[in-house]
Amino acid sequence: MKPHLYRRAGHWFCRLDHYGRLILAAGRRSPELAYEALREQIWPGWGPALPPARVRNRDATIA
């Protein structure tokens, strides 16, 4: 169930073969955005994969 990223005509697509069902995310400008679109299709309302850099840096400073 590993997502496959590929580029066609200048757009990135993300494809996942999920138990015989093909899930395809629409073309995006970057691979990260294509992956996020795929995650949104599978798990609606799911947040971004990584928080913004300022949040990661703040949490590392506090710890």
Secondary structure, DSSP 8 states (H G I E B T S, - for coil): ---EEEEETTEEEEEEEETTEEEEEEEESSHHHHHHHHHHHHSTT---SS--HHHHHHHHHH-
